[in-house]
Amino acid sequence: MIVHVQGEVVAASQDSLTLQMGGFGVRVFVPIVLAKQSPVGDMIFLHTHLVVREDSWSIFGFEREIERDFFILLLAVNGIGPRLALSVLSTLSVDVIRRAVLAEQADIFARVPGVGKKTAQKIVLYLQGKVGEAGEMRETIGILDVDTEVLEALTGLGYSVIEAQTAIQFISRDAPKTVEDRLRIALQFFNK
């Protein structure tokens, strides 16, 4: 099992990075936000999961170990393959996933491209009891309660969930903790 990789980014597409590792170029499928934020020439370290199929071997990579762990959890849901699990993690942060499961809000998952209402309900049912308490590991994943409100405000303004998540990740850790201030900073992301 390949649990992590490190290499120089030599190419990036919408959902993958090609890393130069020794004499090999390895394609790693990553969340959309990570693919956009990884310029060619940068060194990158990714926590990975290898998916072996009859016709292919695919590596899926994540910046944080907890994202990889949630990816593996999502793969265990009936009807969720690696591409759909990656789509969920490209659209929703780990904290948003955890909150949606704890609050039994399947409609949050239904916003993900490719996830219908039935699959969203399966995700909630399967992940209950497996994602921990709402406050657990908050420092590890770096998401604040207020960011959920900022996400809802941005989607209410017409931005997609992916765009909203990207803008929220643009907000620095030392930024003010009020919804209004964080929303203002997130909106600046779209104007740059």
C-alpha positions as CSV (number, residue, x, y, z in Angstrom):
1,M,0.0,0.0,0.0
2,I,1.3,3.5,-0.9
3,V,0.4,5.7,2.1
4,H,2.2,8.9,1.0
5,V,4.1,10.4,-1.8
6,Q,6.4,13.4,-2.2
7,G,7.6,14.9,-5.4
8,E,7.8,17.9,-7.6
9,V,4.7,19.0,-9.4
10,V,5.4,18.7,-13.2
11,A,1.9,19.0,-14.5
12,A,-1.6,19.8,-13.1
13,S,-5.1,19.2,-14.5
14,Q,-8.5,19.9,-13.1
15,D,-8.4,16.9,-10.7
16,S,-4.9,15.5,-10.7
17,L,-1.2,16.3,-10.3
18,T,1.7,14.6,-12.0
19,L,4.6,14.3,-9.6
20,Q,8.2,13.7,-10.5
21,M,9.5,11.1,-8.1
22,G,13.0,9.8,-8.9
23,G,12.9,8.8,-12.5
24,F,9.1,8.3,-12.5
25,G,6.1,10.6,-13.2
26,V,3.2,9.6,-11.0
27,R,-0.3,10.8,-11.6
28,V,-2.2,11.4,-8.3
29,F,-5.9,12.3,-8.3
30,V,-6.5,15.2,-5.8
31,P,-9.4,17.4,-4.7
32,I,-10.0,20.3,-7.2
33,V,-8.9,23.0,-4.8
34,L,-5.5,21.3,-4.3
35,A,-5.0,20.8,-8.0
36,K,-5.6,24.6,-8.6
37,Q,-3.3,25.6,-5.7
38,S,-0.3,23.5,-6.7
39,P,1.9,25.3,-9.2
40,V,4.3,23.5,-11.4
41,G,7.7,23.3,-9.8
42,D,6.5,23.1,-6.2
43,M,7.5,20.2,-4.0
44,I,4.4,18.5,-2.4
45,F,3.8,15.8,0.2
46,L,0.5,13.9,-0.1
47,H,-1.2,11.3,2.1
48,T,-2.5,8.7,-0.4
49,H,-4.8,5.8,-1.0
50,L,-4.2,3.3,-3.7
51,V,-7.3,2.0,-5.5
52,V,-6.7,-1.2,-7.4
53,R,-9.2,-2.2,-10.1
54,E,-9.2,-4.9,-12.7
55,D,-8.1,-2.5,-15.4
56,S,-6.2,0.2,-13.5
57,W,-4.3,1.3,-10.4
58,S,-5.1,4.8,-9.3
59,I,-3.5,6.9,-6.5
60,F,-5.7,9.5,-4.7
61,G,-3.8,12.1,-2.6
62,F,-4.7,14.6,0.1
63,E,-2.9,17.3,2.0
64,R,-4.1,16.1,5.4
65,E,-4.3,12.6,6.7
66,I,-7.9,13.2,8.0
67,E,-9.0,13.9,4.4
68,R,-7.6,10.6,3.3
69,D,-9.3,8.9,6.1
70,F,-12.7,10.4,5.1
71,F,-12.0,9.4,1.5
72,I,-11.6,5.8,2.7
73,L,-14.8,6.0,4.8
74,L,-16.7,7.3,1.8
75,L,-15.5,4.5,-0.4
76,A,-17.2,2.0,2.0
77,V,-20.6,3.6,1.3
78,N,-22.6,1.5,-1.2
79,G,-22.7,3.3,-4.5
80,I,-19.7,5.5,-3.9
81,G,-16.6,5.0,-6.0
82,P,-13.3,6.7,-5.8
83,R,-14.2,9.5,-8.3
84,L,-17.5,10.3,-6.4
85,A,-15.7,10.2,-3.0
86,L,-13.1,12.6,-4.4
87,S,-15.9,14.9,-5.7
88,V,-17.4,14.9,-2.2
89,L,-14.1,16.0,-0.7
90,S,-13.6,18.5,-3.5
91,T,-16.9,20.1,-2.7
92,L,-17.2,19.8,1.1
93,S,-14.6,20.1,3.8
94,V,-14.1,17.4,6.4
95,D,-15.8,19.6,9.0
96,V,-18.8,20.2,6.8
97,I,-19.1,16.5,6.2
98,R,-18.9,15.8,9.9
99,R,-21.6,18.4,10.7
100,A,-23.9,17.2,8.0
101,V,-23.7,13.6,9.3
102,L,-24.2,14.6,12.9
103,A,-27.1,16.8,12.0
104,E,-28.5,14.2,9.6
105,Q,-28.5,16.8,6.8
106,A,-28.4,14.6,3.6
107,D,-29.3,17.7,1.5
108,I,-25.7,19.0,2.1
109,F,-24.4,15.9,0.3
110,A,-27.0,16.2,-2.5
111,R,-25.3,19.5,-3.5
112,V,-22.2,17.6,-4.6
113,P,-22.2,17.0,-8.4
114,G,-23.1,13.3,-9.0
115,V,-24.7,12.7,-5.6
116,G,-28.4,12.1,-5.7
117,K,-30.8,12.2,-2.7
118,K,-30.7,8.4,-2.1
119,T,-26.9,8.3,-2.2
120,A,-26.8,11.4,0.1
121,Q,-29.0,9.5,2.6
122,K,-26.7,6.4,2.3
123,I,-23.7,8.6,3.1
124,V,-25.4,10.0,6.2
125,L,-26.5,6.6,7.4
126,Y,-23.2,4.9,6.9
127,L,-21.1,7.7,8.4
128,Q,-23.1,8.0,11.6
129,G,-21.0,7.0,14.5
130,K,-17.9,6.9,12.4
131,V,-17.0,10.6,12.1
132,G,-16.6,11.6,15.8
133,E,-18.0,14.5,17.7
134,A,-18.6,17.9,16.2
135,G,-15.8,19.6,18.1
136,E,-13.3,16.8,17.7
137,M,-10.0,17.6,15.8
138,R,-11.2,21.1,14.9
139,E,-7.6,22.4,15.3
140,T,-6.4,19.7,13.0
141,I,-8.7,20.5,10.1
142,G,-8.6,24.2,10.7
143,I,-12.3,25.0,10.0
144,L,-14.3,27.3,12.3
145,D,-18.0,27.3,13.1
146,V,-18.3,30.6,11.5
147,D,-17.0,29.3,8.2
148,T,-20.0,27.1,7.8
149,E,-22.1,30.3,7.9
150,V,-19.8,31.9,5.4
151,L,-20.2,28.9,3.1
152,E,-24.0,29.2,3.3
153,A,-23.8,33.0,2.6
154,L,-21.6,32.5,-0.4
155,T,-23.8,29.7,-1.9
156,G,-26.8,32.0,-1.2
157,L,-25.1,34.7,-3.3
158,G,-25.0,32.2,-6.2
159,Y,-21.5,30.8,-5.9
160,S,-21.1,27.1,-6.2
161,V,-20.1,25.0,-3.1
162,I,-16.7,24.4,-4.7
163,E,-16.1,28.1,-5.3
164,A,-17.2,28.9,-1.8
165,Q,-14.9,26.3,-0.3
166,T,-12.0,27.7,-2.3
167,A,-12.7,31.3,-1.1
168,I,-13.0,30.1,2.5
169,Q,-9.6,28.4,2.2
170,F,-8.2,31.8,1.0
171,I,-9.1,33.3,4.5
172,S,-6.0,33.4,6.7
173,R,-6.0,31.8,10.1
174,D,-5.5,35.1,11.9
175,A,-8.4,36.8,10.2
176,P,-11.2,38.1,12.3
177,K,-13.7,35.5,13.5
178,T,-17.0,37.3,12.7
179,V,-19.1,36.1,9.8
180,E,-19.2,39.6,8.2
181,D,-15.4,40.0,8.2
182,R,-14.7,36.5,7.0
183,L,-17.4,36.9,4.3
184,R,-15.8,40.2,3.1
185,I,-12.4,38.5,2.9
186,A,-13.9,35.5,1.0
187,L,-15.6,37.9,-1.5
188,Q,-12.2,39.5,-2.1
189,F,-11.0,36.2,-3.4
190,F,-13.4,36.4,-6.3
191,N,-12.2,39.9,-7.2
192,K,-8.5,39.1,-7.5
